[in-house]
Amino acid sequence: MLIKKIVTIAAVVSGLALAACNTVEGAGRDVESVGEAVSDVAK
């Protein structure tokens, strides 16, 4: 029973970590696109 709880907690934590990575990656792309737009306007 304890092992089942540990496996469940590990799966939830892994899922949250993957979701956070995708969120950070998407935010990085957004910041990059804003930087490119500002650079284009400056030119």
N, C-alpha and C positions, 0 to 999 in steps of 0.2 A: 504494500500500500504506500509506503514512504517513497519507494522508487517511482511509482506511478505519479505521485505529486511532484517529485523532482523533475521527471521528464516533462510533465505538463508545464511547469514553471519555466524550464529551459526553452521549450517550444514557444511560449508566449514572449519571453525576453528576446529570443532570436527574431521573431516576427516583428517586434517593435524596433529592434536595431536595424533590420532591413528597411522598414518603412522610413525610419529617420534618415538613413543613407540616401534613399530616393528623394526625400524632401530637400535635403541639403544639396544634392546634385541639381535638382530643379531650380533651387534658389540661386545656385552658382550660375546656371545658364541665364537666368533672368538678369542678374547683375551684369553679366558679360554682354548681353544684348543692349542693356541700357548704356554701358560704356561705349559700345560701338556706335550707338545712335548719337551720343554726345560728341564722339570723335568726328563723325560725319558732318554734324552741324558746325563744328569748329572749322572744318576745312572749307 
